[in-house]
Amino acid sequence: MTRREEEYVITGELKNKIDSLWEIFWTGGLTNPLDVIEQMTYLMFIKDLDDADNIHTKEATMLGLPHKSIFDGKIQIGSREIEGSQLKWSVFHDFPAGQMYAVVQELVFPFIKNLHGDKESAYAKYMGDAIFKIPTPLMLDKIVTSMDSIYEQMAKLKEADTRGDIYEYLLSKLATAGVNGQFRTPRHIIRMIVDMMEPRPDDVICDPACGTSGFLVAASEYLKENCKEKVFFERKNKEHYMNHMFHGFDMDRTMLRIGAMNMMTHGVDNPHIEYRDSLSDQNGDREKYSLILANPPFKGSLDYDIVSADLLKVCKTKKTELLFLALFLKMLKVGGRCACIVPDGVLFGSSAAHKAIRKEIIENNRLEAVISMPSGVFKPYAGVSTAVLVFTKTGHGGTDKVWFYDMKADGFSLDDKRSEIADNDIPDIVKRFHNLDGETERERTEQSFFVPKEEIVENAYDLSINKYKKIEYIPVEYPPTEEILKELRKLEAEIKVEMDELEELLKK
């Protein structure tokens, strides 16, 4: 089952609402942009926690499963015992400003900080140092009202990942998106990759450069939609889903905080979201994961002395996009699959390191697919051309032929506006990928085709689609030269007549 995921779209009305919310923070005295983003994050989480709890309660009732709301009964906050319902956004947002401020500051915020008793959980790690910084009741009242309006607008747009949209727009306002290659992957591209890979209930999934956990969230949603009975009705699978399936690493604590909260609000109780430099020796994960989904940083360049020696053995380079490919091979179990986004340079780069990593994937593992994406996919944050690589770790080769697809449209215009359009290759990509037997007879002039391994090897392991795609030239038939000359003479005579008439007019 596949579905079209809308990319984050900030409409004019929604943009104005978010801009107004941003203004509330600034005029209220919270002028550090990072503080604004963090306080927004906490409040979004409080709102999402209420919404998610309501959804989980309804789902449990429909499925006949036991469910205890986190807001049920009496809750101990410090030395006070209060009704859990008071902590719900849907309850306190109607309180007078002073009462609301007291409830959020004294009760709700301590509640979310200590939501997980397990201090080793991803959530506890990144919420432990959270500080409530909104200075006045009036300011909080304005923020809550503004956020209610934003969520109402998002609901009208049928947008699911609200916090991701708002957060990304805030980053764009700060002009920080795209720095060091860290820009958010559009959700419809994430969903395409997840739909292609079809996560299984027994998978152990990792994103070593997880950001806000977009890939992990999409994988969890895919399993909910397609494997609900296997995941939630079998005790072992459910426990695996909640506690052991999802792993994400990043070096940005704000991203980790967002990511951990994002996973929790999507129903994953204990994701392994950790602060880690995936490319360094501190990452000891080897042959651990059955599925890696990632869009690693492209633009980074590292010193050799901080890169794991294991990775440098595969390809000696400072380029992060190549090192991450070596890392994926190291982290995957034998038989494990990977789908990752790479810049086009990885496909055709002529350096020794570029050739080495391509050779490693093709000769010692099984490269399955190369999907070339247009350069506008990551706009407005970046205009870089990218591709999706799909491969399986075998350790002993297995590449026979590689499937290439030339994506021309992703459902949005390829300019900075990224307006929705009718042309969309994504459903076709997913459909064809799941029926590769039907692709064997396709010609090189078509949108997708196979290329045998031998041909790729002969071309120095070049994986750029233009190397193999054939352009069909349709001959244009022109009229005989005599006819063209005759038409030119006729046109010349007409021009002369008109010039003579103009000259006569000027004399008068």
Secondary structure, DSSP 8 states (H G I E B T S, - for coil): -----------HHHHHHHHHHHHHHHHTT---HHHHHHHHHHHHHHHHHHHHHHHHHHHHHHHT-----TTSSEEEETTEEEEGGGG-HHHHTTS-HHHHHHHIIIIIHHHHHTS-S-TTSHHHHHHTT-------HHHHHHHHHHHHHHHHHHHHTT-S-HHHHHHHHHHHHHT-TTGGG-----HHHHHHHHHHH---TT--EEETT-TTTHHHHHHHHHHHHHSHHHHHSSHHHHHHHHHTSEEEEES-HHHHHHHHHHHHHTT-SS-EEEE--TTSTT----S-EEEEEE---SS-B--GGGS-HHHHHH---SBHHHHHHHHHHHHEEEEEEEEEEEEHHHHH--SHHHHHHHHHHHHHSEEEEEEEE-GGGGTTT----EEEEEEE--SS----EEEEEE---EEE-SSTT--EEEEE-HHHHHHHHTTGGGGTT--TTSSEEEEEHHHHHHTTT---GGGT------------HHHHHHHHHHHHHHHHHHHHHHHHHHH-
